[in-house]
Amino acid sequence: YTRPERVRKALEELGPTFIKLGQILSTRADILPSEYIAELDYIREGHNAERFAVNCKDTPFIIHIPCIHWETTTDSVLTLERIRGIKINDLTVLDAAGIDRPALAERAVHIILKMILEDGFYHADPHPGNFFIEPDGRIGLIDYGMVGVVDAQTREQLVDIFLAITSQDVERLVDTMLMLGFSKQPVDRTQLKRDLEYLLSQYYGKLFGEIDIGPVLTEALTVVQRHHLQLPSNLALLLKTLLMDEALGTMLDPSFNMTAMLEPYSKQLVQKQYSMDYWWRNLSRAGVDTVRLGIELPQQIRRLMSDLERGNMQVGVNTETLKPIINDIKQMVNRVVLGIIAASFIIGVAILLTVYNKVIGLWWVGALFIIGFVLSFVLGIYLAITIIMTRKRK
């Protein structure tokens, strides 16, 4: 990603308040460079709304996407068709209007799930303030600044998670979690497996539709944080949207079951994942890649051999990873040298002892004996202390 794209994604992850802040900043050409303004302006939001309108054209009786008035829309002003209706979180007015709240919860959640799991392009800020119930029963949806995309890879990962949970396959779930997340430090696979086993054991024997998805996602995210795994931003945004979607349904209907609504979509994803059309497309792509590799490989090998012959090949070594090993070797060599010196003094003292009585009249022989004994004792004590301190640090 470019730096402006990273700024936009960071604002999206921080939430709607920061998205609005970014859109306000996009009106200040005196503060932000042009490439940042292009990434944060309202025109992008307008195009998002139009894309949602195209995706929802088959369900006009359920959802109302406001039209964009492009003639009065600029990068700092977005002009939308006005939405009139009851705010979806105004429960008293909804009841007074005789609106069936459980049915409304299913329709509202269905809108977001369809965007995520069928269209692959979804509204990533489904909080109650963006939903209005119009007089004709349609749900008016506003604010298209925060959106998410579900690409083919994310869809495959969702299928793997679904299959791992429904089959209680902990190993598969561990593999998927490690593929999804990345960490700057080693991950204890055994402990991760124990944590996920405990998580799945709470739902053993239950059908997928009987599992409360909210606590499962919350506990799974806790496990991810405990093992210092970092999820890709697109997946983190997806999970956050699912949790907000469930909260919306539960607000309208305390008995709302998100997982029951997810189940048919999950089965549909699995069927697509293992359909003949899916495998044929992947095999075709793999065949094209193999042919391209066969054509390019001889040329790449020829270039490599040419660089080797000319001496242009350079090998980089990261010395930072070798420093601890080099330091250990240095300490070991120093101890060996000190040990040899101490042993030499001891041997020398022993030789002096054998001849000391014969040269009793020479006073300096006794002095050498005492100095050698003291130095041997000091070196021995020093070696013992350094070894003990090294073990304690480890």
SVG drawing of the C-alpha trace seen along z (x, -y; Angstrom):
<svg xmlns="http://www.w3.org/2000/svg" viewBox="-49 -26 120 60">
<polyline fill="none" stroke="black" stroke-width="0.4" points="0.0,0.0 1.0,-3.6 1.4,-5.9 -2.0,-7.7 -3.7,-4.3 -2.1,-3.3 -3.4,-6.5 -6.9,-5.8 -6.9,-2.2 -5.6,-3.4 -8.5,-5.9 -11.0,-3.2 -9.7,-0.8 -10.0,-3.6 -13.7,-4.0 -16.3,-6.4 -15.2,-9.5 -11.7,-9.3 -13.2,-8.6 -15.1,-11.9 -12.0,-13.6 -10.2,-12.3 -13.0,-13.6 -12.8,-17.0 -9.0,-17.0 -9.6,-16.2 -11.1,-19.7 -7.9,-21.3 -5.5,-21.4 -3.3,-23.7 -2.6,-20.9 -2.6,-17.7 -0.8,-16.9 -3.1,-16.2 -2.5,-12.4 -3.8,-12.2 -6.9,-14.3 -7.7,-12.0 -7.6,-9.1 -9.9,-10.7 -12.4,-12.8 -16.2,-12.4 -16.1,-11.3 -14.8,-7.9 -17.7,-7.6 -20.2,-8.4 -18.7,-5.7 -19.0,-3.3 -22.7,-4.1 -23.2,-3.5 -21.5,-0.2 -23.8,0.9 -26.8,-0.2 -25.7,2.1 -25.1,5.0 -28.6,4.5 -30.6,4.0 -32.3,7.4 -33.6,6.5 -35.1,2.9 -38.0,3.8 -35.6,4.5 -32.9,1.9 -32.8,-1.7 -29.4,-3.0 -29.7,-6.8 -28.9,-8.3 -25.8,-10.5 -26.4,-14.0 -23.1,-14.3 -23.9,-17.7 -23.5,-19.1 -20.9,-16.7 -17.3,-17.6 -14.3,-16.2 -15.4,-18.2 -19.2,-18.0 -21.3,-14.8 -24.9,-15.4 -27.2,-12.4 -30.9,-11.7 -32.6,-12.4 -33.6,-9.4 -36.8,-9.8 -37.7,-7.3 -37.5,-6.0 -34.0,-5.4 -33.6,-1.7 -32.6,-2.2 -35.7,-4.2 -37.5,-1.1 -40.4,-2.9 -41.3,-4.6 -40.8,-1.3 -43.3,0.5 -45.8,-2.4 -45.6,-2.0 -46.4,1.7 -43.1,2.8 -42.2,6.5 -38.8,6.1 -37.7,9.8 -38.4,9.7 -36.7,6.3 -33.6,7.7 -33.4,10.5 -33.7,8.2 -31.2,5.7 -28.6,8.4 -29.3,10.2 -28.4,7.0 -24.9,6.9 -24.3,10.7 -25.3,10.7 -22.8,7.9 -20.0,9.8 -20.6,13.3 -22.2,12.9 -21.1,9.6 -17.7,9.4 -18.1,5.6 -19.7,4.6 -20.7,1.6 -18.2,1.8 -19.9,-0.5 -23.4,1.0 -24.1,-0.9 -27.8,-1.9 -27.3,-5.5 -26.9,-4.5 -30.2,-2.6 -33.6,-4.2 -36.9,-2.4 -38.9,-4.1 -42.7,-4.3 -42.8,-1.6 -40.9,0.8 -37.5,0.5 -34.3,0.0 -32.5,-3.2 -28.8,-2.8 -26.4,-5.8 -22.7,-6.6 -20.5,-4.7 -17.1,-6.0 -16.0,-2.8 -16.2,0.3 -14.6,3.7 -13.7,6.1 -13.7,9.9 -11.3,11.3 -10.9,14.9 -8.2,15.7 -10.3,14.3 -13.3,16.3 -11.2,19.5 -9.9,18.8 -13.5,18.3 -14.4,21.7 -11.4,23.3 -12.5,21.7 -16.1,22.9 -15.1,26.4 -12.6,26.6 -15.3,25.4 -18.1,27.7 -15.8,30.7 -14.1,29.9 -10.8,30.2 -8.3,28.3 -5.2,29.0 -6.9,27.5 -8.0,24.5 -4.5,24.0 -3.1,24.1 -5.6,21.6 -5.0,19.2 -1.3,19.3 -1.8,18.7 -4.1,15.8 -2.0,14.0 1.6,13.0 3.8,12.4 7.1,10.7 8.0,13.4 7.8,17.2 4.3,18.7 3.9,21.6 1.9,23.9 1.2,26.4 -0.2,23.7 -2.2,22.2 -3.7,25.7 -4.7,26.1 -6.4,22.7 -8.3,23.5 -9.2,27.0 -10.7,25.4 -12.6,22.9 -14.1,25.6 -14.9,27.9 -17.5,25.4 -19.5,26.0 -18.9,29.8 -22.0,31.6 -23.8,28.4 -25.0,27.7 -23.6,24.7 -26.9,22.9 -27.0,23.4 -23.7,21.6 -23.7,18.0 -21.3,16.4 -20.6,13.3 -18.9,15.0 -17.0,17.3 -15.5,14.4 -14.7,12.5 -12.9,15.5 -11.1,16.2 -9.8,12.6 -8.7,13.0 -6.7,16.1 -5.2,14.2 -4.1,11.4 -2.7,13.7 -0.4,15.3 0.6,11.9 -0.8,12.7 -1.8,9.8 -4.7,10.4 -4.7,8.8 -6.5,5.5 -9.2,6.7 -10.0,9.7 -10.0,7.6 -12.4,5.2 -14.6,8.1 -14.8,9.6 -15.6,6.2 -18.4,5.7 -19.9,9.1 -19.9,8.3 -21.6,4.9 -24.1,6.7 -24.9,9.2 -25.3,6.3 -27.7,4.6 -29.8,7.8 -29.7,8.4 -30.8,4.8 -33.9,5.3 -34.6,8.8 -33.0,10.2 -33.5,13.7 -31.8,13.1 -29.5,15.9 -26.8,14.7 -25.4,18.1 -28.7,19.4 -28.5,16.7 -24.9,17.4 -25.4,21.1 -26.9,21.0 -24.3,18.5 -21.5,20.7 -22.9,23.8 -23.1,21.8 -19.4,20.7 -18.4,24.4 -20.3,25.5 -18.6,22.8 -15.2,23.7 -15.5,27.3 -17.4,27.0 -16.0,28.3 -16.0,24.7 -13.8,23.6 -11.3,26.4 -11.3,26.0 -10.4,22.3 -7.6,23.1 -6.2,25.9 -6.4,23.7 -4.5,20.9 -1.9,23.5 -1.5,24.8 -0.8,21.3 1.7,20.6 3.5,23.9 3.8,23.1 5.1,19.6 7.6,21.0 8.8,23.6 9.4,20.8 11.1,18.4 13.1,20.8 15.9,21.6 16.4,17.9 16.5,17.1 19.0,20.0 21.2,18.6 21.2,15.2 22.1,16.7 25.0,18.7 26.2,15.6 26.2,13.5 28.2,16.3 30.8,16.4 31.3,12.6 31.4,12.4 28.3,10.3 26.6,12.6 26.5,11.2 25.2,13.0 23.8,10.9 24.1,12.1 22.1,10.6 24.8,10.3 22.3,9.3 21.0,12.8 24.6,14.1 25.7,11.7 24.4,13.8 26.2,16.9 29.4,14.9 29.2,13.5 28.7,17.0 31.8,18.3 33.8,15.3 32.9,16.1 33.7,19.7 37.1,19.0 37.9,16.5 37.1,19.1 39.2,21.7 42.2,19.3 41.7,18.4 41.4,22.0 44.7,22.8 46.5,19.9 45.1,21.1 46.2,24.7 49.7,23.4 50.1,21.6 49.0,24.7 51.5,26.9 54.2,24.3 53.5,24.2 53.6,28.0 57.0,28.0 58.2,25.3 57.1,27.4 59.3,30.3 62.5,28.2 61.7,25.7 63.4,27.8 66.6,28.1 66.9,24.3 65.7,23.3 68.2,20.5 66.8,18.6 64.0,16.3 62.6,15.4 61.6,19.0 59.2,18.8 57.8,15.5 57.1,17.0 55.3,19.9 53.0,17.6 52.3,15.4 51.5,18.4 49.2,19.8 47.3,16.5 46.9,16.0 45.7,19.6 43.1,19.1 41.9,15.8 41.5,17.1 39.6,20.1 37.2,18.0 36.7,15.6 35.9,18.5 33.4,20.0 31.7,16.7 31.3,16.0 29.9,19.4 27.3,19.1 26.3,15.6 25.8,16.8 23.6,19.6 21.4,17.2 21.0,14.8 19.8,17.7"/>
</svg>
